């Protein structure tokens, strides 16, 4: 794929995003023309994936400061964006970086500086994705059977170019392997209730990477049958001790991988590591609407997208968006600075 980010770009004094709530059935681009537009895009998951959320928040600050670069406007924009989604730490990392760059400047200089810093965050994420891809590729080359047959890899949720400003995190090593001629096949779990595995399948199909879509609950059985060589997932926040928050369902895959001696890796840029968060118990877990569990959207025979009620409208449902995988279940964390043991992230804090 191109080095140009297809999910987020500046167009004059506006921002254009790919609306991920319409995928995989429709490819629709939206223009963000205000702080409110950026906050809605993050909150309603028109953009999703921790790195992309962070970059969108940075551009949200730039949108907010176009006409008013005052301290009041900067603080209001920061506060608005911080409350959109609680778990993805890249959101807060990007807003902290924007504040550090802009706060010392006079009001009149902040607008141009905000656009420049947001673009630097976008470009930095693309570079981090490329590095993760190369470090992860070397890891894949070391798996038993690599090169002799297609490696059987499993992922959960979507951590590809749709979730980032480059080639992705968990999918970056897979794309790098495919480009290098290392044969791979990907088991893609559907990731209910948001069905974000469908986005991974859509991505992989466009890239020509062999893959198979599976129900989430099939993952453990495939591992038990010896049909999975390794698992790579992304992350929304990594605690200082290596505990990792990712899309709900990741923890169950990690347990199954440990039970069947399947290597389990997390791929994420260093900006996803929260050194102020001591462990997974301190990671805030977003609770989303029960309606996401009660209903589902899909393509009807008429070619239109329809919403179908799965449960009674007043059925009680619990919908945590993320879970936490304890560090001892991880074989390594693939970062833009290399592959790190999950219990030895400290040196990255000084980089």
Beta strands, then each sheet from edge to edge (+ up, - down):
strand 1: 8-11
strand 2: 14-18
strand 3: 29-32
strand 4: 151-155
strand 5: 184-189
strand 6: 211-214
strand 7: 230-233
strand 8: 237-239
strand 9: 244-247
strand 10: 263-267
strand 11: 273-274
strand 12: 295-299
strand 13: 305-309
strand 14: 322-325
strand 15: 332-335
strand 16: 338-340
sheet 1: 1+ 2- 3+
sheet 2: 6+ 5+ 4+ 7+ 10+ 15+ 16-
sheet 3: 11+ 8+ 9- 14+
sheet 4: 12+ 13-
end
